[in-house]
């Protein structure tokens, strides 16, 4: 008689047992202001151009993504050899840690920040060394450099602008980490198109600098999962060793190429999103007993007196926002990303109702 396995969890790796699955709320009936997406539709003609492409979907995609890398190289003014494309930023974070992290090595992060850094560290047996932000908002460069002195420290990740705070860290501080840490420094620039600041020009000067970018935010392609790394060719070649073959599908590759041909249209959307973010920031700032943090991204972190109550009341009114829970130093906060103009007006009406305790008719 075949043995019956009664306890599957006993076969699971210990670090996986500790993980809590990432479960994003999917409520299509709600106005989504929780995921930092571009709310605008693709530029006119782009969708049609993608659909009429003669894509051989019965064949594997270009495993190296040559045409997409050429388009990205033109956009970023870098060389194609210094580019690695991935199935969203998440895969690229994992590839970085598979290359430079692992058992006996550590990753330095600055909480509060993007939660997937820590998750992929655990999955790759990489120890996480947190260096909390000063006042919850500013990099503690001195302590990060001190942590980087450890021989186990191999990677430092800086999210700039930072998610979830929206903080834009001064470039000189990040470059100090690059110059003085002696470790791989990854700068996650997922929201750089909104901040209009980047360290891409510094790549040629530092082999340990890697820039992480995505098409999910400003280019409105969150549903297609497409990201890329920029670095010196020798650095990118090391990470390419652990990249799965055909990791980016043909449809996403072609969509990325097309998107980079509509830069004028996307720049117009970015400026609209920045203007809407400013309106939301001003509106929130006018509500009593609400702390609103400065932002250089397309989202706003804020702290009402009763975050859980606000999130619940907003959901009743059809607005899905991100409840960030308890953040280091800052406490319990909510995060909202800019929606379409009418959606943002509705949100501001809703928070005025909630703050005064009034209800809808």
N, C-alpha and C positions, 0 to 999 in steps of 0.2 A: 504494500500500500504506500502511495506517495505521501511524503510528509506534508502536513498542512501548516502554512506559515500563519501564526496567530497574531504576531506583533510586527507589522511592517515598519513601524517607526524605529524599531531597534536596528534596522539596516540603514537608516538615514544618517548622513554625516552630522556630527554634533552641531557644527556651525549652521547647518540648514534648519535643524530643529528649533534654533533660537530665532529664526526669522519670522516676521509677521508679513504675510502676503500684502503686496501693494494693491489696494482695491479702490480704484477711482469710481466715484459715483457716476452712474449713467442714467440721467433723468432727461430724456429728449424733450419732454414737455416743458422743461424749465428754461429760463434764460441763463446760459452758461457764462458765469463770470468767475469761474474757479480755477481755470487751467492756463491762464496767461497766453491764450491763443490770439491770433489775428482774426477778428470777427467778420472782416470784409470778405466778399467772394473773390475768387481769382480775377485778375484783370480780364476785360472783355477780349475774347478771342483765344485766350490761353487754353481753356478747357477744350474748345473745338479743335485747336491745333494738336492737342495731345491725343484726342480720340481718332483723328484721321492718320496718325502716324502708323506706319506699317511695321508694328512690333511683332517679332517672331516669338510669341509667348509660349510656343511649344519647344523652344530652345532655351538653354541656359543663358543668363545675361552675360555681358562682358564682365568677367571676374575682376578685372583691374579698374573698370569704370573709366576707360581712357577719355572718352568724349566729355563726360561730366567733369573729370579732373581738369581738362583743358579749359572748360567754361569757368570753373571755380578759380583756376589760376589767373585767368583774365580779370575776374571780379576782385580778387584779393591781391593782385599784383605780386604773385609768388610763382614758384616753379611747380609744374605738375608732379615732379619727383618728390616734392615735399608735401604731398597731399595724400590722405587716406580717407576713403569714404566708408560710412558705416550705416547700419540699420538703426538710425537714430543715435542720439548722444549716449543713450544707455549702453548700447553695445560697445561704443568706443571707450567709455569709462572702464568697462570690463576688460577690454583688450589692453589698455594701458596697465592695469593692475596685474593682468596675466603676464605681461612682459617684465614689469619692474617691481611688482609686489610679490606676495606669496608668504609661505611659512617662514617666520623669523625676520620678516621685514615689516615696516610700518608706513602708514599713510597719515600725513598731517592735514587736518581740516580745521575750519574756523566756524563752529556752530554759533548761531543758527545759520544753516546753509542747506543746499539741496540734499535731500535724504538719501538719494541713490548712491552717493559716494560711499557712505557707510555700509549700505547693503552689499555693494559689489566688493568692498573690502572683505567683508565676512565670507562671501562666497569664494574668494580667492585666498583665504587663510591669511589675509593681511591685517595686522593689528592697526586699529584706529587710534591716533593720538589727537585728541581735541584741544585746540587752543581757542577758547571762546573770544568772540569779538569784544572789544572794549566798549562798555555801555551798550552792548548788543548791536553796535553799528559800525565800528571801526576795526581795522586789522591791528592786531597786537604783533607788530613786526619783530620786536625784541624777543618776545617769548616764542614766536614761530622759528626764529633763527636759533634760539637756544635748543628747542626741540629737534631741529634739523641736525644738531651736532651729534646726535645719537647715531652709531653705525647702523642701527636697524632701520633708521629713517631713509626711505628711498624716494618717496613721492610726496609733493605738496600740491594740494589743489586749492586754487583761489577762484571763487565764483564772482565775476565782475562784469556788469552789475550783479549784486548778490540776490539770490532767491532764498528766503522770502522777504528780505528787508528792503530791497530796491536800492541799497547803498551802492554808490560808485566809489571804489577805492582809488586813491591817488596812484598814478603809474609809477612814480619814483619809489614808493614803498614796495610794490610788487617787483620792480627791477632789483631792489636790494635783495629780495629773496632769491631771485634768479642768480645774481652775481655772487652772493655770499654764502648761500646754503650748500652749494656743491651737490644738490640733489635735482631730480626731475621736478620742474615746476609747471603744472598744467593750469592754464588760465581759461576758465570756462566763460566764453563770451557769447552765450546763448542770446543775450539781450543787447548786444553791442550796436545793432542797427538803431536801437532807440537811444542809447547813450551817446552814440556817434564818437566813441573813443575806442581805440584798439591798440594792442601791442604787436600787431602783425609786422610792422616795419622792423621790430627788434629781433625777429626770428633769425635773420642772417648773422646776428652778433652772438647768439647763444645756442649751442647745441642742446642744452638742457631745457629750453623753453618750448612748450607745446601749447598751441591754441586750439580750443574746442569750439566748434561752431555748429549751428543747426539750421535747417530749413523750416522747422516746426513753428517758429514764433513769427518773425516779421514777414516771412514768405508764405504764411498760411498753409503749410503742408503738414500739419501735425498728424493727419490721418495716413500719411504715406511713410512716415518714419525714415527720415533721411538726415544724416549729419556728416561732418567731416573734421579731420584733424589737419593742422598745419604745423610744420616743423622743418628742421633741416633734413635733407634727403636721407642722411645716414641714420638719424633718429627714427624717422618714419619707417625706414626699411626694417628696423628691429621690431617695431610693433606689427608690421605686415607679416612677420613670421607666424604670429598666432591668429591671424585673421582667418575666419572660415572662408572656404571658396564660395564664390557667388553670393556674398552676404547682402548685396543690395540688388533688388529685383529690377528688371528692365523698365517697368512702368515708372518706378520712382526715379530711376536714373534719367529717363527722358523728361519727366516732369521738372526735375532740378535744372536741366539744361534749358528748358523753355522758360522757367521762372527767371533765370538770369538774363534772358532776353527782354524782360519786361521791367527793367530796373526803374524806369521813370514812373511807371504806374505804381509799383510797390513803394517807391519813395513818397508818392502822394499819400498812399494809405498810411505809411509810417507817421507822416506829419499830422494826419487826421487823428491817429491813435494817440499821439503825444498831446495834442490839443484836448482830446476827450479825457485823457488821464489827468491833465491839469484841472479840468472842470470838476472831475470827481474829487480830486484832492482838495480843491477849494470848498466844494460842497460838504465834504466830511469834516473839514476844519471848522465849519460854522456850527457844527452840532456840539452842544455842551457835553462835557465829561467824556470826550472822545480824543484819544491821542492819535495823531496821524503822522507817520514817519515820512521823511523826504524820499523821493524815488527818482531814479534815472532810467527806469524800465517802463514796461506797459502795464504795471500792476502797482497796487498800493497796499502796504501793511498798516493796519490800524487797530486800536485797542479801545473798544467801548467798555463801559462799566460792566456789562453782562454779555460777553462774547457768545456763550452758548445760546442765550435767549435771543440775541440778535440773529444768529444763524438760523434758528428755528423760525423766527418771525419772518425773515426774508424768504425762507423756503416756502412758507405758507402763501406768500405773495408771488411765488413763481421765480425767485432769484436764487440761483445756486452759487454760493461763495465758499471759499476754502477756510475751514476752521483749522488753524495751525496748532491748536492745543497750547501746551505750556512751552514757550521758547526760553532758552537761557537768557537771563537778565531781564528780558522784555516782558515775560509773563504770558498770559493767555491773549492771543491776538487772532484777528481775521485777516484774510487777504482777498482782494478783489482785483480782477483785471478789467481793462476797459472793454466795453462792448460797443455795439452800434450806438449812434447818438440817441435814438429814441429809447433804447434799452437803458442807457445811462441816466436819462431824464427820469425814467420810471424808477430806477434804483434810488435816485436822490429823493424822489417823492416818498418812496417806501421808508427810507431811513428817517425822514422828518416825521412820518407817522409814528414809527416805532419809538423815536426819542421823546415824543410828546405823549405817548401812550394812547394815541387815537387808533381807531380801527377803520377798515374800509367799509364803504356803504354796501 
